[in-house]
Amino acid sequence: MMLRGKMIPCQSREAVVSVKAYHNGVMDGYLQHPRLDREEKVCSLSQMVLLLNDLLDLEDSPDNPLPFISSPYGGEDVNNVFRIQILFREHHTWQGKLVWQNENKEIVFHSCIELLQLFDEILAE
């Protein structure tokens, strides 16, 4: 029996994105994820999404429980810190929550495009 058409849970993994600066889609920030040895520099929203997608692909491989990230990147110049919780994905469509830690706000997103729009709206302010 195939599971086609059903949403596959992503084991509630989350990534942390720390943003130092942002202008017209160009980002100066870092992404942290339990599968990364250290924070990864991200320079754009598209780079962030592609990296997250690769990390989600790794989750579909052997089952090693991973710890949650305990402390976000602590650089002095960080302006915004976000937790991206991708709860489900199907055919490269993501559903989850974006937690904006600076403002203690939680926003649900229903697609990767919606996630990108949320980031752009928040960071462009």
C-alpha positions in Angstrom: 0.0 0.0 0.0 1.5 3.4 -1.0 1.3 6.4 1.3 0.9 8.7 -1.8 -1.3 11.6 -1.2 -0.8 11.6 2.6 1.1 14.2 4.5 4.4 12.8 6.0 5.3 14.2 9.4 8.9 15.6 9.6 9.5 14.4 13.1 9.0 18.0 14.4 12.5 19.1 13.4 13.3 22.7 13.7 15.9 25.0 12.4 17.0 28.4 13.8 17.8 31.3 11.6 19.7 34.3 13.0 19.6 37.4 10.8 22.1 40.2 11.1 20.9 42.2 8.1 18.4 41.9 5.3 17.7 43.9 2.1 15.7 42.9 -1.0 16.1 39.2 -0.4 19.9 39.4 0.4 20.5 38.2 3.9 23.4 38.2 6.2 22.7 35.4 8.7 23.2 31.9 10.0 21.1 28.7 10.0 21.4 26.1 12.7 20.0 22.6 12.5 20.6 19.5 14.6 22.2 17.7 11.6 24.8 20.5 11.1 28.1 20.5 13.0 28.0 24.3 13.2 25.9 27.2 12.0 25.8 27.6 8.3 26.1 31.1 6.7 23.1 32.0 4.6 23.1 34.9 2.1 19.6 34.7 0.7 16.1 33.4 1.4 16.5 31.0 -1.5 19.8 29.6 -0.1 18.1 29.1 3.3 15.2 27.2 1.7 17.5 24.9 -0.4 19.6 24.1 2.6 16.6 23.4 4.7 15.2 21.1 2.0 18.5 19.2 1.9 18.3 18.8 5.7 14.7 17.5 5.5 15.8 15.0 2.9 18.3 13.6 5.4 15.5 13.1 7.9 14.0 10.6 5.6 17.1 8.4 6.1 17.9 6.2 9.1 16.3 7.1 12.4 18.6 8.7 14.8 16.8 11.0 17.2 18.3 14.4 17.1 18.4 17.0 19.9 16.7 20.3 19.5 18.9 23.3 19.2 19.3 24.7 22.6 20.8 28.1 22.0 20.6 30.2 18.8 23.6 31.8 17.2 24.8 34.4 19.7 26.5 36.9 17.5 26.5 40.4 18.9 25.1 41.9 15.7 22.1 39.6 15.3 18.9 41.6 14.9 16.3 38.8 14.5 16.1 35.2 15.5 13.5 32.8 14.1 12.7 29.1 14.7 11.3 27.3 11.7 9.3 24.3 12.6 8.5 22.2 9.5 5.8 19.8 10.7 4.8 18.3 7.3 5.9 18.2 3.8 4.5 16.7 0.6 6.0 17.0 -2.8 8.3 19.8 -1.6 5.4 21.7 0.0 6.0 22.6 3.6 3.6 23.3 6.4 4.7 24.5 9.8 5.3 27.4 12.1 7.6 30.4 12.0 8.4 31.6 15.5 9.8 35.1 15.7 11.6 35.0 19.0 12.4 38.7 19.2 8.6 39.6 19.2 7.4 36.3 20.8 5.1 35.7 17.8 4.1 32.5 16.1 2.9 32.4 12.5 1.6 29.3 10.7 2.6 28.8 7.1 1.1 26.5 4.5 3.7 26.5 1.8 7.4 27.3 1.2 6.3 30.4 -0.8 4.3 31.6 2.2 7.3 31.1 4.5 9.4 33.2 2.1 6.8 35.9 2.0 6.6 36.0 5.8 10.4 36.3 6.1 10.4 39.1 3.5 7.6 41.0 5.2 9.1 40.8 8.6 12.7 41.6 7.6 11.8 44.4 5.2 10.2 46.4 8.1 
